[in-house]
Amino acid sequence: MGLFSKKPDIFLIVGLGNPGGQYSGTRHNAGFMAADFIAHKQNARFKKKFQSEWAEVKFGNKKCYLQKPHTFMNNSGLAVRDACNFYRIPVKNVIVMHDDITLEPGRFKLKTGGSDGGHNGLTSIITNIGDWDFQHIKIGIGAKTIKEMPLYDYVLQTLSDADKKAIEGLFDDVYGCIEMIVAGDPEKAKAEYNHRFDNDKEGK
């Protein structure tokens, strides 16, 4: 068991998005934006690894890896799977930050498991790591205002200045939420942060 056992003190923090300048600042890249905030706060530098931008960070006394998959959103799970397999990271120690259309900009919510909600990045991760029991932080980008617009087109639109400011204003709290998760208490993190956003379209 020793060689193949999981390492319970290592965490993987994943920000989802699409690589390339044409996608920078789009709604679908809210997870990338959150990962960049964490890297900047900890003075961490990204390098290329596991088809990703990859950095080592620390929350409390726990080693964490910060990942921005460059496999494009629909194949995000390929990079996450490779990282989890190489470092033997338990699924419960994976934290995924991603955009969510059910929450308005300026809101976020922590969930454990659940459904993929039609998010292709989450679908890919579930498929490739074979489990859904990871933590994910849903970052609000707002719902479509034009019903006929395809969702694909909507999430690839550049954020307005107001929405970008609202999303970036969440990141200190997202950081605090991750601190609690890594400290071993995701339920405390939900109690601390989710109640602030209980008027979203999903309810509490």
C-alpha positions as CSV (number, residue, x, y, z in Angstrom):
1,M,0.0,0.0,0.0
2,G,2.8,2.4,0.8
3,L,4.0,3.1,-2.7
4,F,0.5,3.7,-4.1
5,S,-1.2,5.3,-1.1
6,K,-2.6,8.8,-1.4
7,K,-0.9,11.7,0.3
8,P,-3.5,13.3,2.6
9,D,-1.6,16.5,3.3
10,I,-1.2,17.6,-0.3
11,F,-3.9,19.7,-2.0
12,L,-4.5,20.6,-5.6
13,I,-6.2,24.0,-6.3
14,V,-7.4,24.2,-9.8
15,G,-8.6,27.3,-11.6
16,L,-10.5,26.6,-14.8
17,G,-10.4,28.6,-18.0
18,N,-9.1,28.6,-21.6
19,P,-5.5,29.5,-22.5
20,G,-4.6,32.2,-24.9
21,G,-4.9,36.0,-25.1
22,Q,-8.2,35.9,-26.9
23,Y,-9.8,34.3,-23.9
24,S,-8.3,36.5,-21.2
25,G,-10.9,38.4,-19.3
26,T,-13.8,36.3,-20.5
27,R,-16.5,35.0,-18.2
28,H,-15.3,31.4,-18.6
29,N,-11.9,32.4,-17.3
30,A,-13.1,33.3,-13.8
31,G,-11.2,30.3,-12.4
32,F,-8.0,31.4,-14.0
33,M,-8.5,34.9,-12.5
34,A,-8.9,33.4,-9.1
35,A,-5.7,31.3,-9.5
36,D,-3.8,34.3,-10.6
37,F,-4.9,36.2,-7.5
38,I,-3.6,33.3,-5.3
39,A,-0.3,33.2,-7.1
40,H,0.1,36.9,-6.8
41,K,-0.8,36.9,-3.1
42,Q,1.8,34.3,-2.3
43,N,4.5,35.6,-4.8
44,A,4.3,32.2,-6.6
45,R,5.5,31.9,-10.1
46,F,3.9,29.6,-12.6
47,K,5.9,27.1,-14.7
48,K,4.8,24.6,-17.4
49,K,3.8,21.2,-16.0
50,F,1.0,18.7,-16.6
51,Q,-0.2,20.6,-19.7
52,S,-0.8,23.5,-17.3
53,E,0.5,26.6,-15.7
54,W,1.7,25.2,-12.3
55,A,2.9,26.7,-9.1
56,E,3.6,25.6,-5.5
57,V,1.8,27.5,-2.8
58,K,1.1,26.9,0.9
59,F,-1.9,27.4,3.1
60,G,-1.1,27.0,6.8
61,N,1.5,24.3,7.0
62,K,0.1,22.3,4.1
63,K,1.7,22.1,0.7
64,C,-0.6,22.9,-2.1
65,Y,-0.3,22.9,-5.9
66,L,-2.0,25.6,-8.0
67,Q,-3.0,24.6,-11.5
68,K,-4.4,26.4,-14.6
69,P,-5.0,23.6,-17.1
70,H,-4.0,24.5,-20.7
71,T,-6.0,21.6,-22.2
72,F,-8.9,24.0,-22.9
73,M,-12.0,23.9,-20.8
74,N,-13.7,20.8,-22.2
75,N,-10.5,18.7,-21.5
76,S,-9.6,20.2,-18.1
77,G,-9.8,16.8,-16.5
78,L,-6.8,15.5,-18.5
79,A,-4.4,17.9,-16.7
80,V,-6.1,17.4,-13.3
81,R,-5.9,13.6,-13.7
82,D,-2.2,13.6,-14.5
83,A,-1.4,15.9,-11.5
84,C,-3.5,13.8,-9.1
85,N,-1.9,10.5,-10.3
86,F,1.6,11.8,-10.2
87,Y,1.4,13.3,-6.7
88,R,-1.2,10.8,-5.4
89,I,-3.5,13.5,-4.3
90,P,-6.8,12.3,-2.9
91,V,-10.0,13.4,-4.7
92,K,-11.2,15.1,-1.5
93,N,-8.1,17.3,-1.5
94,V,-8.9,18.7,-5.0
95,I,-10.4,22.2,-5.0
96,V,-11.8,23.5,-8.3
97,M,-12.6,27.2,-8.9
98,H,-14.9,27.8,-11.9
99,D,-17.4,30.2,-13.4
100,D,-21.1,29.7,-12.7
101,I,-24.1,31.2,-14.4
102,T,-26.6,30.7,-11.5
103,L,-24.7,33.2,-9.3
104,E,-24.5,36.9,-10.0
105,P,-21.1,38.6,-10.3
106,G,-19.9,39.4,-6.8
107,R,-21.1,36.0,-5.3
108,F,-19.5,32.7,-4.9
109,K,-20.5,29.4,-3.2
110,L,-18.5,26.3,-2.0
111,K,-20.0,22.9,-2.7
112,T,-18.8,19.3,-2.2
113,G,-19.8,17.0,-5.0
114,G,-23.2,17.4,-6.5
115,S,-23.8,17.6,-10.3
116,D,-21.7,19.2,-12.9
117,G,-24.5,21.7,-13.6
118,G,-23.8,21.4,-17.3
119,H,-20.2,22.8,-16.9
120,N,-18.0,21.1,-19.4
121,G,-14.8,21.6,-17.3
122,L,-16.4,19.9,-14.3
123,T,-17.7,17.1,-16.6
124,S,-14.2,16.5,-17.9
125,I,-12.7,16.4,-14.4
126,I,-15.3,13.9,-13.1
127,T,-14.8,11.7,-16.1
128,N,-11.0,11.7,-15.9
129,I,-10.6,11.3,-12.1
130,G,-13.6,8.9,-11.8
131,D,-15.0,10.7,-8.8
132,W,-17.1,13.7,-7.9
133,D,-16.3,14.0,-4.2
134,F,-14.1,17.1,-4.6
135,Q,-14.6,20.7,-3.4
136,H,-15.6,23.3,-5.9
137,I,-15.9,27.0,-5.6
138,K,-18.6,28.4,-8.0
139,I,-17.7,32.0,-9.0
140,G,-20.7,33.9,-10.2
141,I,-20.7,35.4,-13.7
142,G,-24.4,36.0,-14.1
143,A,-27.1,34.5,-16.3
144,K,-27.6,35.2,-20.0
145,T,-29.7,38.3,-20.6
146,I,-30.4,37.3,-24.2
147,K,-32.3,34.0,-24.2
148,E,-31.5,33.2,-27.8
149,M,-27.7,33.6,-27.3
150,P,-25.9,30.2,-27.2
151,L,-24.3,29.6,-23.8
152,Y,-21.0,29.0,-25.5
153,D,-21.0,32.5,-26.9
154,Y,-22.1,34.0,-23.6
155,V,-19.3,32.6,-21.5
156,L,-16.7,33.5,-24.0
157,Q,-17.7,37.2,-23.9
158,T,-15.3,39.6,-22.2
159,L,-16.4,40.7,-18.8
160,S,-17.7,44.2,-18.4
161,D,-15.6,46.5,-16.2
162,A,-18.3,46.3,-13.5
163,D,-18.6,42.5,-13.6
164,K,-14.8,42.1,-13.6
165,K,-14.5,44.4,-10.5
166,A,-17.3,42.5,-8.7
167,I,-15.6,39.1,-9.4
168,E,-12.2,40.3,-8.4
169,G,-13.7,41.7,-5.2
170,L,-14.5,38.1,-4.2
171,F,-11.0,36.8,-4.3
172,D,-10.0,37.7,-0.7
173,D,-12.9,35.7,0.5
174,V,-12.2,32.8,-1.9
175,Y,-8.7,32.8,-0.5
176,G,-10.1,32.6,3.1
177,C,-12.4,29.8,2.1
178,I,-9.6,27.8,0.7
179,E,-7.6,28.3,3.9
180,M,-10.4,26.7,5.8
181,I,-10.8,23.8,3.4
182,V,-7.0,23.0,3.6
183,A,-7.1,23.3,7.4
184,G,-9.6,20.4,7.3
185,D,-12.9,22.0,7.7
186,P,-14.9,22.5,4.5
187,E,-18.1,22.5,6.4
188,K,-16.9,25.5,8.5
189,A,-16.0,27.2,5.2
190,K,-19.5,26.7,3.9
191,A,-21.0,28.0,7.1
192,E,-18.7,31.1,7.1
193,Y,-19.0,32.0,3.4
194,N,-22.1,30.5,1.8
195,H,-24.6,32.2,4.0
196,R,-23.4,35.5,2.6
197,F,-24.7,34.5,-0.8
198,D,-28.0,32.8,0.1
199,N,-30.1,35.0,-2.1
200,D,-28.8,33.5,-5.3
201,K,-31.0,31.6,-7.7
202,E,-30.2,28.2,-6.2
203,G,-31.1,29.2,-2.7
204,K,-29.0,28.2,0.3
